[in-house]
Amino acid sequence: MSEIEFRSVSKSFGKKQVLENLSFLIRPGECFTILGPSGCGKTIVVRLIAGFETPDRGTIRIGTTTVADGSKGYALPPENRNIGVVFQDYAVWPHMTVLENVLYPLRMQKVPKEEAIQRAKMAIKQVNMEGLEDRLPYQLSGGQQQRVALARALVSKPAILLLDEPLSNLDANLREEMRFEIKELQKSTNSTLLYVTHDQEVALAISDRIAVMNEKGEFQQIGTPEEVYDQPANPFVFRFLGIANFIPVHVRDGKTYLTPSAKEFLPMPESVQKAKGMSSGNFLAACRPMEVELSRANGPLEGKVVRKALLGPIIDYRIDLGGTIVRAQLQTEEGSMKDLIFEEGDACRVGFSRLLWFPKNGEGEVTHG
Protein backbone atom coordinates (compact mmCIF):
# COMPACT_ATOMS: atom_id res chain seq x y z
CA MET A 1 0.00 0.00 0.00
CA SER A 2 1.16 3.51 -0.81
CA GLU A 3 -0.24 6.94 -0.16
CA ILE A 4 -0.42 9.62 -2.84
CA GLU A 5 0.06 13.31 -2.10
CA PHE A 6 -0.35 16.39 -4.29
CA ARG A 7 1.27 19.55 -2.94
CA SER A 8 0.23 22.79 -4.69
CA VAL A 9 0.16 21.11 -8.10
CA SER A 10 -0.62 23.27 -11.13
CA LYS A 11 -0.96 22.20 -14.74
CA SER A 12 -1.88 24.14 -17.87
CA PHE A 13 -2.00 23.46 -21.58
CA GLY A 14 -1.20 26.60 -23.51
CA LYS A 15 -3.38 29.35 -22.07
CA LYS A 16 -5.83 26.92 -20.44
CA GLN A 17 -5.23 26.45 -16.73
CA VAL A 18 -6.51 22.97 -15.84
CA LEU A 19 -5.29 22.61 -12.25
CA GLU A 20 -4.06 25.34 -9.92
CA ASN A 21 -2.44 24.78 -6.51
CA LEU A 22 -4.24 21.47 -6.02
CA SER A 23 -3.35 19.72 -2.77
CA PHE A 24 -4.77 16.48 -1.37
CA LEU A 25 -3.75 13.20 0.22
CA ILE A 26 -4.94 9.69 -0.67
CA ARG A 27 -4.41 7.36 2.27
CA PRO A 28 -2.73 3.97 1.89
CA GLY A 29 -5.18 1.23 0.93
CA GLU A 30 -8.23 3.44 0.49
CA CYS A 31 -10.59 3.78 -2.47
CA PHE A 32 -10.50 7.49 -3.26
CA THR A 33 -12.83 8.81 -5.96
CA ILE A 34 -12.60 12.09 -7.84
CA LEU A 35 -16.13 12.99 -8.93
CA GLY A 36 -16.74 15.84 -11.33
CA PRO A 37 -18.16 16.94 -14.68
CA SER A 38 -16.52 16.15 -18.00
CA GLY A 39 -13.58 18.40 -18.79
CA CYS A 40 -12.88 19.46 -15.19
CA GLY A 41 -9.38 17.95 -15.04
CA LYS A 42 -10.02 14.55 -13.45
CA THR A 43 -8.12 12.64 -16.13
CA ILE A 44 -5.17 15.05 -15.86
CA VAL A 45 -4.84 14.08 -12.19
CA VAL A 46 -4.65 10.42 -13.25
CA ARG A 47 -2.07 11.18 -15.95
CA LEU A 48 0.05 13.19 -13.51
CA ILE A 49 0.09 10.34 -11.00
CA ALA A 50 0.83 7.78 -13.70
CA GLY A 51 3.69 9.87 -15.09
CA PHE A 52 2.12 10.59 -18.49
CA GLU A 53 2.16 14.33 -17.68
CA THR A 54 4.49 16.52 -15.62
CA PRO A 55 3.22 19.33 -13.35
CA ASP A 56 4.15 22.92 -14.14
CA ARG A 57 4.47 23.62 -10.42
CA GLY A 58 4.19 21.65 -7.20
CA THR A 59 5.18 18.13 -6.24
CA ILE A 60 3.62 14.67 -6.36
CA ARG A 61 4.64 12.02 -3.86
CA ILE A 62 3.91 8.28 -3.91
CA GLY A 63 4.82 6.65 -0.62
CA THR A 64 8.09 8.22 0.46
CA THR A 65 9.21 8.97 -3.11
CA THR A 66 8.74 12.31 -4.84
CA VAL A 67 7.80 11.18 -8.35
CA ALA A 68 7.33 14.65 -9.86
CA ASP A 69 8.59 18.14 -9.07
CA GLY A 70 7.37 20.95 -11.34
CA SER A 71 9.95 23.49 -10.18
CA LYS A 72 12.77 21.12 -11.20
CA GLY A 73 11.06 19.74 -14.31
CA TYR A 74 11.58 16.29 -12.83
CA ALA A 75 9.32 13.28 -13.33
CA LEU A 76 10.00 9.63 -12.54
CA PRO A 77 9.26 7.49 -15.64
CA PRO A 78 5.86 5.72 -15.58
CA GLU A 79 7.43 2.26 -15.66
CA ASN A 80 9.20 2.97 -12.37
CA ARG A 81 6.11 3.99 -10.40
CA ASN A 82 4.52 0.55 -9.74
CA ILE A 83 1.10 1.71 -10.94
CA GLY A 84 -1.67 -0.07 -12.82
CA VAL A 85 -3.90 2.05 -15.06
CA VAL A 86 -7.27 1.30 -16.68
CA PHE A 87 -8.80 3.90 -18.98
CA GLN A 88 -12.30 4.34 -20.39
CA ASP A 89 -11.42 2.58 -23.63
CA TYR A 90 -10.16 -0.81 -22.51
CA ALA A 91 -7.32 -0.82 -25.07
CA VAL A 92 -7.06 -4.60 -25.12
CA TRP A 93 -5.00 -5.85 -28.03
CA PRO A 94 -7.49 -7.20 -30.63
CA HIS A 95 -5.02 -9.76 -32.06
CA MET A 96 -4.07 -11.21 -28.65
CA THR A 97 -5.96 -13.74 -26.55
CA VAL A 98 -7.05 -12.97 -23.00
CA LEU A 99 -3.94 -14.67 -21.63
CA GLU A 100 -1.63 -12.90 -24.07
CA ASN A 101 -3.16 -9.50 -23.20
CA VAL A 102 -2.61 -10.08 -19.50
CA LEU A 103 0.91 -11.44 -20.07
CA TYR A 104 1.97 -8.38 -22.07
CA PRO A 105 3.17 -6.15 -19.18
CA LEU A 106 5.20 -9.02 -17.71
CA ARG A 107 6.89 -9.66 -21.05
CA MET A 108 7.85 -5.97 -21.19
CA GLN A 109 9.33 -6.38 -17.70
CA LYS A 110 11.19 -9.52 -18.87
CA VAL A 111 9.64 -11.67 -16.15
CA PRO A 112 10.63 -15.36 -16.66
CA LYS A 113 8.07 -17.19 -18.83
CA GLU A 114 6.79 -19.73 -16.29
CA GLU A 115 6.42 -17.13 -13.55
CA ALA A 116 4.71 -14.75 -15.98
CA ILE A 117 2.15 -17.37 -17.03
CA GLN A 118 1.42 -18.27 -13.43
CA ARG A 119 0.91 -14.62 -12.46
CA ALA A 120 -1.24 -13.94 -15.52
CA LYS A 121 -3.51 -16.89 -14.74
CA MET A 122 -3.83 -15.70 -11.15
CA ALA A 123 -4.82 -12.21 -12.33
CA ILE A 124 -7.36 -13.72 -14.73
CA LYS A 125 -8.80 -15.72 -11.83
CA GLN A 126 -9.03 -12.56 -9.70
CA VAL A 127 -11.36 -10.98 -12.26
CA ASN A 128 -13.47 -14.14 -12.72
CA MET A 129 -12.32 -14.89 -16.26
CA GLU A 130 -11.07 -18.44 -15.74
CA GLY A 131 -11.73 -20.68 -18.75
CA LEU A 132 -11.63 -17.78 -21.23
CA GLU A 133 -7.84 -17.52 -21.52
CA ASP A 134 -7.78 -18.49 -25.20
CA ARG A 135 -10.54 -16.18 -26.40
CA LEU A 136 -9.91 -13.11 -28.52
CA PRO A 137 -11.44 -9.73 -27.56
CA TYR A 138 -14.13 -9.88 -30.29
CA GLN A 139 -15.42 -13.05 -28.62
CA LEU A 140 -15.94 -11.21 -25.31
CA SER A 141 -18.65 -8.92 -24.00
CA GLY A 142 -17.88 -5.34 -22.97
CA GLY A 143 -17.81 -6.35 -19.32
CA GLN A 144 -15.44 -9.23 -20.04
CA GLN A 145 -13.09 -6.93 -21.97
CA GLN A 146 -13.12 -4.58 -19.02
CA ARG A 147 -12.12 -7.46 -16.77
CA VAL A 148 -9.22 -8.25 -19.10
CA ALA A 149 -8.05 -4.64 -18.80
CA LEU A 150 -8.30 -4.91 -15.01
CA ALA A 151 -6.36 -8.18 -14.96
CA ARG A 152 -3.65 -6.63 -17.13
CA ALA A 153 -3.39 -3.73 -14.68
CA LEU A 154 -3.25 -6.09 -11.69
CA VAL A 155 -0.75 -8.60 -13.03
CA SER A 156 2.24 -6.42 -12.16
CA LYS A 157 1.07 -6.32 -8.53
CA PRO A 158 0.87 -2.52 -8.44
CA ALA A 159 0.80 -0.65 -5.16
CA ILE A 160 -1.60 1.82 -6.79
CA LEU A 161 -4.47 1.23 -9.21
CA LEU A 162 -5.78 4.15 -11.29
CA LEU A 163 -9.20 3.74 -12.92
CA ASP A 164 -10.35 6.52 -15.27
CA GLU A 165 -14.07 6.21 -16.16
CA PRO A 166 -13.66 2.44 -16.69
CA LEU A 167 -17.40 1.66 -16.68
CA SER A 168 -18.81 4.44 -18.85
CA ASN A 169 -18.96 2.28 -21.99
CA LEU A 170 -20.98 -0.47 -20.28
CA ASP A 171 -24.75 -0.78 -20.04
CA ALA A 172 -26.52 -0.07 -16.74
CA ASN A 173 -26.64 -3.69 -15.53
CA LEU A 174 -22.96 -4.30 -16.27
CA ARG A 175 -21.97 -1.02 -14.60
CA GLU A 176 -23.76 -2.07 -11.43
CA GLU A 177 -22.16 -5.52 -11.48
CA MET A 178 -18.65 -4.25 -12.21
CA ARG A 179 -18.59 -1.49 -9.61
CA PHE A 180 -19.06 -4.01 -6.81
CA GLU A 181 -16.47 -6.34 -8.36
CA ILE A 182 -13.97 -3.47 -8.48
CA LYS A 183 -14.54 -2.72 -4.81
CA GLU A 184 -14.06 -6.38 -3.87
CA LEU A 185 -10.95 -6.53 -6.05
CA GLN A 186 -9.49 -3.51 -4.28
CA LYS A 187 -10.11 -5.11 -0.89
CA SER A 188 -8.55 -8.42 -1.92
CA THR A 189 -5.42 -6.86 -3.46
CA ASN A 190 -5.04 -4.22 -0.70
CA SER A 191 -4.09 -1.67 -3.36
CA THR A 192 -4.55 2.06 -3.07
CA LEU A 193 -7.26 2.85 -5.61
CA LEU A 194 -7.96 6.16 -7.33
CA TYR A 195 -11.23 6.05 -9.25
CA VAL A 196 -12.20 8.92 -11.55
CA THR A 197 -15.80 9.35 -12.71
CA HIS A 198 -18.71 11.70 -13.39
CA ASP A 199 -21.17 9.03 -12.18
CA GLN A 200 -22.29 9.87 -8.64
CA GLU A 201 -23.92 6.46 -8.11
CA VAL A 202 -20.63 4.65 -8.72
CA ALA A 203 -18.75 7.13 -6.51
CA LEU A 204 -21.18 6.70 -3.62
CA ALA A 205 -21.18 2.91 -3.95
CA ILE A 206 -17.45 2.15 -3.96
CA SER A 207 -15.61 5.01 -2.25
CA ASP A 208 -14.01 5.31 1.14
CA ARG A 209 -13.73 9.04 0.43
CA ILE A 210 -14.91 11.26 -2.42
CA ALA A 211 -13.43 14.51 -3.72
CA VAL A 212 -16.00 16.56 -5.63
CA MET A 213 -14.34 18.66 -8.33
CA ASN A 214 -15.91 21.62 -10.14
CA GLU A 215 -15.46 22.81 -13.73
CA LYS A 216 -12.42 24.88 -12.71
CA GLY A 217 -10.51 21.84 -11.44
CA GLU A 218 -11.03 22.82 -7.79
CA PHE A 219 -11.97 20.38 -5.04
CA GLN A 220 -15.18 21.62 -3.44
CA GLN A 221 -15.35 18.97 -0.72
CA ILE A 222 -13.54 15.82 0.39
CA GLY A 223 -15.31 13.39 2.68
CA THR A 224 -16.93 10.01 3.09
CA PRO A 225 -19.90 9.23 0.82
CA GLU A 226 -22.23 9.89 3.75
CA GLU A 227 -20.59 13.26 4.49
CA VAL A 228 -20.68 14.65 0.96
CA TYR A 229 -24.25 13.42 0.37
CA ASP A 230 -25.81 14.41 3.70
CA GLN A 231 -23.61 17.41 4.54
CA PRO A 232 -22.72 19.06 1.22
CA ALA A 233 -20.32 21.98 1.50
CA ASN A 234 -22.10 24.15 -1.07
CA PRO A 235 -24.80 24.10 -3.79
CA PHE A 236 -22.44 22.65 -6.39
CA VAL A 237 -21.77 19.56 -4.28
CA PHE A 238 -25.46 19.18 -3.41
CA ARG A 239 -26.46 19.40 -7.08
CA PHE A 240 -23.76 17.06 -8.31
CA LEU A 241 -24.59 14.31 -5.83
CA GLY A 242 -28.17 13.86 -7.07
CA ILE A 243 -31.40 15.52 -8.13
CA ALA A 244 -31.73 18.80 -6.26
CA ASN A 245 -34.43 21.38 -5.54
CA PHE A 246 -33.21 24.94 -4.94
CA ILE A 247 -35.97 27.23 -3.68
CA PRO A 248 -35.13 30.98 -3.75
CA VAL A 249 -36.29 32.68 -0.56
CA HIS A 250 -35.97 36.04 1.17
CA VAL A 251 -35.72 36.42 4.94
CA ARG A 252 -36.79 39.58 6.74
CA ASP A 253 -38.20 40.36 10.18
CA GLY A 254 -37.99 36.72 11.20
CA LYS A 255 -40.14 35.49 8.30
CA THR A 256 -39.21 33.68 5.10
CA TYR A 257 -40.81 34.41 1.72
CA LEU A 258 -40.62 32.75 -1.67
CA THR A 259 -39.07 34.86 -4.39
CA PRO A 260 -40.25 36.27 -6.66
CA SER A 261 -43.87 35.68 -5.55
CA ALA A 262 -43.37 36.97 -1.96
CA LYS A 263 -45.62 34.13 -0.75
CA GLU A 264 -44.75 33.11 2.79
CA PHE A 265 -42.56 30.01 3.06
CA LEU A 266 -41.45 27.85 5.99
CA PRO A 267 -39.50 29.91 8.53
CA MET A 268 -35.76 29.55 8.65
CA PRO A 269 -34.95 27.92 12.03
CA GLU A 270 -33.44 30.26 14.61
CA SER A 271 -30.56 27.83 15.08
CA VAL A 272 -29.67 28.24 11.40
CA GLN A 273 -29.89 32.01 11.56
CA LYS A 274 -27.63 32.17 14.62
CA ALA A 275 -25.13 29.60 13.36
CA LYS A 276 -24.24 31.52 10.21
CA GLY A 277 -25.59 34.98 10.81
CA MET A 278 -28.26 34.38 8.16
CA SER A 279 -30.98 36.49 9.80
CA SER A 280 -31.91 38.47 6.69
CA GLY A 281 -31.35 38.57 2.94
CA ASN A 282 -31.67 36.19 0.00
CA PHE A 283 -31.05 32.46 0.42
CA LEU A 284 -31.66 29.07 -1.17
CA ALA A 285 -33.66 26.40 0.63
CA ALA A 286 -32.56 23.05 -0.80
CA CYS A 287 -33.87 19.49 -0.65
CA ARG A 288 -34.02 16.22 -2.55
CA PRO A 289 -37.28 15.21 -4.28
CA MET A 290 -37.78 12.38 -1.77
CA GLU A 291 -37.62 14.97 1.04
CA VAL A 292 -40.73 16.75 -0.27
CA GLU A 293 -43.77 15.53 1.68
CA LEU A 294 -47.12 15.57 -0.12
CA SER A 295 -50.59 15.20 1.37
CA ARG A 296 -54.18 16.03 0.50
CA ALA A 297 -55.15 17.94 3.64
CA ASN A 298 -52.12 18.37 5.89
CA GLY A 299 -48.96 20.34 5.23
CA PRO A 300 -47.87 23.94 5.75
CA LEU A 301 -47.84 25.04 2.09
CA GLU A 302 -50.35 25.06 -0.76
CA GLY A 303 -49.26 23.45 -4.00
CA LYS A 304 -50.57 22.46 -7.39
CA VAL A 305 -49.48 19.44 -9.43
CA VAL A 306 -48.31 20.62 -12.85
CA ARG A 307 -46.75 17.35 -14.03
CA LYS A 308 -46.93 13.70 -13.10
CA ALA A 309 -44.67 10.89 -14.39
CA LEU A 310 -44.81 7.25 -13.37
CA LEU A 311 -41.24 5.90 -13.28
CA GLY A 312 -42.00 2.32 -12.32
CA PRO A 313 -41.41 2.08 -8.56
CA ILE A 314 -41.36 5.90 -8.23
CA ILE A 315 -43.88 8.63 -9.02
CA ASP A 316 -42.25 11.90 -10.03
CA TYR A 317 -44.21 15.15 -9.60
CA ARG A 318 -43.62 18.79 -10.44
CA ILE A 319 -45.35 20.96 -7.83
CA ASP A 320 -46.05 24.68 -8.24
CA LEU A 321 -45.59 26.59 -4.96
CA GLY A 322 -46.92 29.99 -6.03
CA GLY A 323 -44.55 30.39 -9.00
CA THR A 324 -41.71 28.21 -7.73
CA ILE A 325 -41.58 24.69 -9.18
CA VAL A 326 -40.43 21.90 -6.87
CA ARG A 327 -39.75 18.31 -7.86
CA ALA A 328 -41.23 15.66 -5.57
CA GLN A 329 -40.92 11.87 -5.61
CA LEU A 330 -42.49 9.07 -3.64
CA GLN A 331 -42.66 5.29 -3.87
CA THR A 332 -45.51 4.15 -6.10
CA GLU A 333 -46.65 1.62 -3.53
CA GLU A 334 -46.70 4.27 -0.82
CA GLY A 335 -48.68 6.59 -3.08
CA SER A 336 -51.32 3.92 -3.65
CA MET A 337 -51.59 2.96 0.02
CA LYS A 338 -51.82 6.55 1.29
CA ASP A 339 -54.05 7.97 -1.46
CA LEU A 340 -51.26 10.17 -2.79
CA ILE A 341 -51.71 9.48 -6.49
CA PHE A 342 -52.28 13.02 -7.77
CA GLU A 343 -53.19 14.03 -11.30
CA GLU A 344 -52.03 17.11 -13.15
CA GLY A 345 -54.03 20.10 -11.97
CA ASP A 346 -54.77 18.67 -8.51
CA ALA A 347 -54.27 20.79 -5.41
CA CYS A 348 -52.06 19.36 -2.68
CA ARG A 349 -50.36 20.30 0.59
CA VAL A 350 -46.57 20.38 0.78
CA GLY A 351 -44.04 20.02 3.57
CA PHE A 352 -40.40 18.98 3.84
CA SER A 353 -38.68 16.30 5.89
CA ARG A 354 -35.42 18.27 5.64
CA LEU A 355 -34.20 21.56 4.25
CA LEU A 356 -30.64 22.80 3.77
CA TRP A 357 -29.98 26.54 3.70
CA PHE A 358 -27.40 28.18 1.43
CA PRO A 359 -26.44 31.82 0.91
CA LYS A 360 -28.06 33.00 -2.34
CA ASN A 361 -24.71 33.46 -4.08
CA GLY A 362 -23.89 29.82 -3.37
CA GLU A 363 -20.68 30.72 -1.59
CA GLY A 364 -19.66 29.35 1.79
CA GLU A 365 -20.75 26.32 3.70
CA VAL A 366 -24.24 24.86 3.77
CA THR A 367 -26.29 25.23 6.94
CA HIS A 368 -28.60 22.42 8.00
CA GLY A 369 -31.98 22.92 9.62
Number of C-alpha atoms within 10 A of each C-alpha: 16 22 19 20 20 22 16 17 24 20 23 14 9 6 6 8 13 19 23 17 14 17 16 15 14 19 18 19 19 21 23 26 30 25 26 26 17 12 13 18 21 26 18 21 23 21 16 20 27 24 21 13 16 25 26 19 22 21 23 27 18 22 15 10 12 16 22 27 20 18 11 12 11 14 20 16 12 17 12 10 17 15 22 25 20 21 18 16 15 18 13 19 15 11 11 16 20 31 23 20 22 30 25 17 18 19 14 9 11 10 15 10 12 9 10 21 18 13 20 27 20 17 26 26 14 20 21 15 19 14 11 15 18 12 14 19 19 11 12 14 12 17 19 19 21 25 23 28 26 26 28 27 22 29 23 21 16 20 22 29 24 25 23 24 18 23 24 14 15 16 11 10 9 15 17 15 11 20 18 14 17 18 15 15 16 19 15 10 16 18 25 25 30 23 25 26 23 21 17 19 13 20 25 19 13 21 21 18 22 28 24 27 23 21 14 14 22 19 19 17 19 19 17 16 21 13 14 22 19 13 18 25 22 21 24 16 23 23 17 20 22 14 12 17 21 23 20 18 25 22 20 11 7 12 15 23 19 23 19 12 12 13 15 16 20 16 11 24 15 13 13 17 17 10 11 14 10 19 20 15 12 19 23 23 24 23 24 22 20 18 18 20 17 24 18 17 11 13 15 12 17 18 26 21 21 17 16 18 13 13 11 10 11 16 20 20 25 20 28 20 21 17 14 17 18 22 21 22 22 20 16 17 15 14 17 10 9 10 11 18 20 20 14 14 14 14 18 21 18 23 18 18 10 15 22 22 26 25 21 17 10 15 12 12 15 22 21 18 14
